């Protein structure tokens, strides 16, 4: 797997207006996974959401400040920069994007195919926005998806859980890991992950969503 694998980190930037849940844990897990991938010579690709101050290329309806500049990911601020704790190194690839999906009119697919990648280890924010749309677009391009749930976050727990369950239902080759287990996989050790046995296998309701999510993120005892 290793020589056909890349780590793709979606929008782990300084943007803080979302109030994302558990970001301290997300960053620590991402840091550990980055180190494990570097040790295995797995390419690391970061994406950055960019909203131009002059509003060129801005999505329709993008929230604006009173002065007419973008509220989120404003390229006139440091909010577009990758978090210092996990900032890219010289040989890493950084993809600027202007829509939610990391594949929409970017060079990401070109870079991955040039590297011979078939398996994507992926995580990032926002789970129910840029992360989920990127996962679906990766699936549509025939990549195998290895989603690391504890390096993902949304603005609230319900949004995160429902997005995870939705991806589990319809990305048929999806595998879901936590950070310790994807590291075990990279190291050739025994690991646990979740994979669907059939389509729409995570049918959820408002009443059972937490239970379904718990089964989706099943972890080894002691993790």
C-alpha positions, 0 to 999 in steps of 0.5 A: 500500500505504501508506495501508492498512498498519499496523506491529504489534509483538508484545510487545517488552517488558522481560520477560527471563526467556525469554533470547531470542536476538539481542534486541539486533539485534531491537531495533535493526532494530525501531527502524529499521523504526519510524522508516521507518514514521513517515516514511511516516505508517504507524500503529504498534501495540504489543501488551503481554502482561499477567499480573495479579499477582492471577492474575485472567484468567491462562492455565491452567497459567501458570508461577508463582513460589513466592509464587504470582504470575506468573513472566512478564509480571507486571504488578506489575513493569516487565517488562510495559513496552515496551523503552525504545529503541522506546517508543511515542509519543503517537499510537501504539496500545498493545494490552494482551492476556491471551492469546498472540494479539494478536487474542484478546479485544482491540481490535486488529481494531477498531482496524485496521479503523477505520484501513482497514488491509488490510496488516500489517507484523508482527514481535516475540516470541516467534516460536513463541508470541505472534508465530505465533498473532497471525500466524495470527489476522491471516490468519484475519481476511483481512489480508495478512501482511508478516512481518519475520523479523529483528525476531522472536526465540524462546528458541532457534534451533530454535524460531524456525526451525520456527515461521517454516517452519510459518507459511510453509507455511500462511499462504498470503498470507505475505510474508517480508522482512528489515528493509532490504527492507521499508524499500525496499518502503516507500520505493518501491524495488526489494526482495526477499521470500519468498512461497510458490508452493504450500501446504506448500512448506517441508516440513522435517525435523530434518535439513533445517530449517536449509537450508529456513529459509535459503531462507525468509529469502533476503536481497539480497547485501550486506544 
